Amino acid sequence: MSLHLDTITLTYPDGQTRLTALDNVTLHAESGRFTAVIGPSGSGKSSLLSVAATLVTPDEGQVTVGGTEVTALSRTARTALRRDSIGFVFQQPNLLPALTSCEQLQVMAHMAGHPPRTARARARGLLDTVGLAALADRRPHQLSGGQRQRVNIARALMNEPPVLLVDEPTSALDRARGTEVVDLIDDLTRTRDIATVMVTHNRGHLQHADQVVELVDGTLRTPSVP
Ligand SMILES: Nc1ncnc2c1ncn2[C@@H]1O[C@H](COP(=O)(O)OP(=O)(O)OP(=O)(O)O)[C@@H](O)[C@H]1O
């Protein structure tokens, strides 16, 4: 299952005119492959992820998730597709303070209507995969920043999404923890056959990418020096 953005144009209201945040952007992210998106501030990276996440409908163009064209779907069907097919990892983990690591993951399964017992076993398994088996019963304040981001990644994968969207996952981490987190995302992308798209400012992370694209003023380019 893959993520295809085809000839996407997105504008925002800007006084009496409109600002073009994405201009005829085409990006194909395939299963098991890691796509990195770079670009200066204001170039449209967050807008691109919002369109890919089906949270924002573009003015023009098509978003296809696993063969399903999203813009043709009803709002309800789009919400279900987003819940079942797209995982999100944002800069800040935004974990629920009162819940343990395991419970953070179980909430996702609950929302998708999965039975609690299998969800618990699956949550524990995923926490093991991200190296947190021993910390499954800890709450966010009992975890380091890197550990919280690992819980965040495990949570994003709880419903086995074929597409993973990642926005600057290391901005709140020191270099070593940041590298570990990107190594983990890279590994999960390949072992679980996920189509991963990651926005990053850190060119050191590009070595993981199968595909690097650069946004400049809303236009997609292939950088000459990754
Ligand atoms: N909701 C909005 N309404 C109006 N303009 C917006 C909105 N969101 C983004 N923009 C504008 O669209 C352009 C692209 O913004 P976007 O946030 O996608 O860029 P970015 O590359 O993610 O930036 P950064 O790296 O600073 O997060 C910018 O000019 C921004 O000011």
The ligand as a Gaussian input file, in Angstrom:
#p B3LYP/6-31G(d) Opt

LIG

0 1
 N       -3.638000      28.042000       7.883000
 C       -2.945000      28.883000       7.105000
 N       -3.500000      30.040000       6.654000
 C       -2.810000      30.875000       5.866000
 N       -1.524000      30.659000       5.450000
 C       -0.933000      29.544000       5.901000
 C       -1.592000      28.596000       6.741000
 N       -0.729000      27.564000       6.998000
 C        0.413000      27.862000       6.349000
 N        0.310000      29.037000       5.696000
 C        1.326000      29.642000       4.837000
 O        1.623000      28.692000       3.819000
 C        3.030000      28.679000       3.554000
 C        3.583000      27.294000       3.811000
 O        3.498000      27.048000       5.219000
 P        3.895000      25.656000       5.872000
 O        3.604000      25.750000       7.330000
 O        3.292000      24.549000       5.122000
 O        5.486000      25.634000       5.640000
 P        6.633000      24.784000       6.377000
 O        7.647000      24.486000       5.337000
 O        6.014000      23.654000       7.103000
 O        7.224000      25.815000       7.425000
 P        7.977000      25.500000       8.840000
 O        9.226000      24.726000       8.523000
 O        8.264000      26.882000       9.376000
 O        6.995000      24.739000       9.686000
 C        3.653000      29.752000       4.433000
 O        3.745000      30.941000       3.687000
 C        2.643000      29.901000       5.556000
 O        2.686000      31.221000       6.087000

